[in-house]
Amino acid sequence: MRTVEELVRKNIKSLKPYSSARDEFKGVATVFLDANENSYGSPVAEKFNRYPDPLQIDLKEKISTIKGVPAGNMFIGNGSDEAIDVLFRIFCEPGKDNVIICPPTYGMYEVSANINDVEVRKVNLTTDYQLNGEAILKAADANSKMLFICSPNNPTGNTINATEVEALVQHFDGIMVIDEAYINYSKQPSFISLLTKYPNVVILQTFSKAWGLAALRVGMAFAGGPIISYMNKVKPPYNVNLSSQQQAIQALENIEWVNNLIKETVSERSRLIEAIKPLTIVNKIYPSDANFILVKVVDAKGIYDYLAAKGIVVRDRSKVELCEGCLRITIGTPEENDVVIDALTNY
Ligand SMILES: *Cc1c(COP(=O)(O)O)cnc(C)c1O
């Protein structure tokens, strides 16, 4: 198996990262005249006139107390989408390397690959939306640098079998990225525990879903020290703004509020499933460990348009391979779910 050092692009290995004004100063400063900021203050809030901490140390230490991952094994991005892009730029040589994704899955892996001119090899999930480990290893070659696994998977909602994931991490000769954007809604434990055993694993989580901060753009990546160092080297110096850092910390201090709403979402998920399961227009509801359900219906396009006309927007996944005829419905508030149930009942 190749080491992280062997997988990293040469230009990234030799890259001298941007050194910010504050990086270079080692003493105890009281007068900051090094970064051409406005010394007089900000019209909006205290400290907004200063550049934010490039390594988001306060936020990382707060996350560390909750996740049990040391701050040095964390990268914070402008959404997890930034972490995905940074990983492409670290490991994949444009026009030469490839990555493996397992459709149906999150669309950003392929978009990010295309932006970086990296070939995408698709190995579909099985019909029960699990990994086809054998086919994945067969599709891989010396230029396969990353494998993306999404668990719970978007748009199918199911968790990926942990035994199969661990079997694969031992045989895939590259970086294994496990996207856990929906982990807070799942009964299965996080794959974070793999990090202590495997230096080639990256776990992605986000403040955009259960934490209720999609607008602020704060994503997390957990990995071994070497991968995190490269991510910090490649990211834009001030990639997460101060307001987002402060408010993510505030969210972490309101963990009870978050946990209560996760419970409510999960219970509403069951209620929505039970309410629409008997409808003749519903062919199948896939089991979900996320805050959405994938529903196979008799006429996806017709039902999508019908809901849209009522001002209800869901995601039409009916043209996606293995999701034929399916709509993806996010779990709403009880009132919103009543509106959907009522509309579907009257279709
Ligand atoms: C929503 C989602 C994300 C979140 O991306 P952010 O950039 O952190 O908002 C990541 N992965 C998956 C699979 C998602 O569904």
Ligand as a Chemical Component Dictionary entry (heavy atoms), coordinates in Angstrom:
data_LIG
# 
_chem_comp.id                   LIG 
_chem_comp.type                 NON-POLYMER 
_chem_comp.pdbx_formal_charge   0 
_chem_comp.three_letter_code    LIG 
# 
loop_
_chem_comp_atom.comp_id 
_chem_comp_atom.atom_id 
_chem_comp_atom.alt_atom_id 
_chem_comp_atom.type_symbol 
_chem_comp_atom.charge 
_chem_comp_atom.model_Cartn_x 
_chem_comp_atom.model_Cartn_y 
_chem_comp_atom.model_Cartn_z 
_chem_comp_atom.pdbx_ordinal 
LIG C1 C1 C 0 -25.194 18.279 2.101 1  
LIG C2 C2 C 0 -24.023 17.427 1.867 2  
LIG C3 C3 C 0 -22.737 17.884 2.134 3  
LIG C4 C4 C 0 -22.555 19.223 2.761 4  
LIG O1 O1 O 0 -21.749 20.066 2.086 5  
LIG P1 P1 P 0 -21.366 21.463 2.757 6  
LIG O2 O2 O 0 -20.445 22.013 1.730 7  
LIG O3 O3 O 0 -20.678 21.167 4.064 8  
LIG O4 O4 O 0 -22.621 22.238 2.952 9  
LIG C5 C5 C 0 -21.664 17.039 1.949 10 
LIG N1 N1 N 0 -21.849 15.783 1.520 11 
LIG C6 C6 C 0 -23.078 15.314 1.271 12 
LIG C7 C7 C 0 -23.250 13.903 0.858 13 
LIG C8 C8 C 0 -24.193 16.119 1.410 14 
LIG O5 O5 O 0 -25.402 15.642 1.137 15 
# 
loop_
_chem_comp_bond.comp_id 
_chem_comp_bond.atom_id_1 
_chem_comp_bond.atom_id_2 
_chem_comp_bond.value_order 
_chem_comp_bond.pdbx_ordinal 
LIG C1 C2 SING 1  
LIG C2 C3 SING 2  
LIG C2 C8 DOUB 3  
LIG C3 C4 SING 4  
LIG C3 C5 DOUB 5  
LIG C4 O1 SING 6  
LIG O1 P1 SING 7  
LIG P1 O2 DOUB 8  
LIG P1 O3 SING 9  
LIG P1 O4 SING 10 
LIG C5 N1 SING 11 
LIG N1 C6 DOUB 12 
LIG C6 C7 SING 13 
LIG C6 C8 SING 14 
LIG C8 O5 SING 15 
# 
